Amino acid sequence: MRVVRTIEQLREATSFMRRTGQGPVGLVPTMGYLHDGHASLLRRAGEMCGTVVMSIFVNPIQFGPNEDYEAYPRDEQRDLELAEREGADIVFIPTVEVMYPRPIRSKITVSSLTTRLCGASRPGHFDGVTTVVAKLFNLVQPEYAFFGLKDAQQVAVLRQMVDDLNMNVEIIPCPIVRESDGLALSSRNVYLSAEERRQALVLSRSLQEARKAVEEGQAATTDEVRELLTSVISGSPLADIDYAEILTFPELEPLEGNFPLTRAEGEIIMALAVRFGRTRLIDNIIFTPKEVAALV
């Protein structure tokens, strides 16, 4: 495994891999403080690609002024051990000065998809995500890029960007990885106190109960599902709901009012963002209501 820290080193390393026939190239962009969810992305990339590039960069332009950029957890040595264990060939660890040597005046904005869910409560966040990912795509020129579906909105936004701008890369969405008790893995889980960690299980539990209610016909409309989600989550006194939404996926279009879910074409997403103290957690389930209805 080779660790590179400058753009010149990164380009030289990926060029060498291509010249020596070690392609296709897969990219796993991360902000570090790696966990088993990131490891699953590396394993998937290794199955599909001859060369796996992982980036580790806490991107300042996707954080708002009152968010946790400075406090975001970092542990480079631990990250490198996991990356090597899971088969990364190149790990790119730039500084902010390397990625943004001058004040950045060019950004990529994906409209519509970024106005809902996390985009509504974190204005400008997705402009920062799309811009840094586009920079990484330009630098690495991967055939494939791997992202976890825990942040399903990010996956949808990046797919839209790639399609709209004819970028020569395929976004590969990968399943959410969970703890044995159901909590979705996140670098921010380290912020949780013991009691917050216990109550945070309400996210996955509410999603499972809502899906089961749809399967059994007990919650047939968007209003009923949203009411069930908020009711279950509100049973945890430390939970502060940011949103509980039901949208089409990947278009992220709202399903209005008492829209019968079994009339939805294609997939829908039930998505949550909930705060426990200073920690904001997200989770979701994506499924096809018509297929669910056929099983009942």
Steps between C-alpha positions, in 0.01 A plus 500: 500500500631843404411815696507823298441852622535725196314524170821428309562181699139389452508551125833322469377204705174454309676550166749227592219261589333559165826469300567166663151370426374509858156637416216574512543759775248529782475797735373493859470861625489533880548754777694248704440362848428179315268221616359176361273693266804646326662158506201359310549768231865403464410133471239573233749715311757221520253255347437726200831681446867433438604811693320641803560863597368628833498869586500625859410867520279690743355744250447843658269637231225248577477609865280788611625773738347331807589142408771268624787551253767567762369227732443239229681184619837427340743208544734465203702204629188298576358591158815385319498168684141434394566613142798267465314211661209541256716520189531867406781554250530879527388723787480871423523720813517863392498807721249780454779701335556225244131474408428874520826690447300818433150612605267288293273694265363212293245260643265238362135532599240231442157658526171351625645183658701708746210711632348218706606272786855593611518777240215687670669509841859523376496771230807487277601155624444322171677771299805413708450127446452520122792738460752291692381176339528656153856607587582143608347360181717736294813406694452121514290446183346182639274271304297433816435691823355336811264666749294363789122524491482623859521841334259410222439866413873539432489199268201646312664843471830359373324279245316807374826694472671219311205462260454872442868570435576177308774405742672178398447322832234266637367558851474168687260522799579255779270372779483657845718318752356476851607401847355171622222694679402690184673837541636619165876541512617861498822676593285733711375214721810562713336822623209314663483448875404153621135605545489685168646190332228285655221735396643544149381148420158659452603605146536151360211373713260764371597428140448128545163554669391736222598256228322218683188717528510560125548129435203410720277779367483682834663814356404548138560870438789744540322684783445176691862392458634840603274501806621152597866597460469815710293323764758224549795741503326736742487216750873557557526811720847599375397488133453832319356438152648703214291321237307180433412490132367269230620581147551335164851368443732604343299804382425605862160633400242534779197275513230742606250459781310174512666361190452119497848350506402203286433746216860622506696406190843358574685539828425725793721604789400542862769732632578631849726756661492515880716683752616352827667783688761645262497194274289493185435150364341395171348171389267372229330208332452480122244258359238451230144519643344306212734210566417519870127504424537192281641309796203572726 
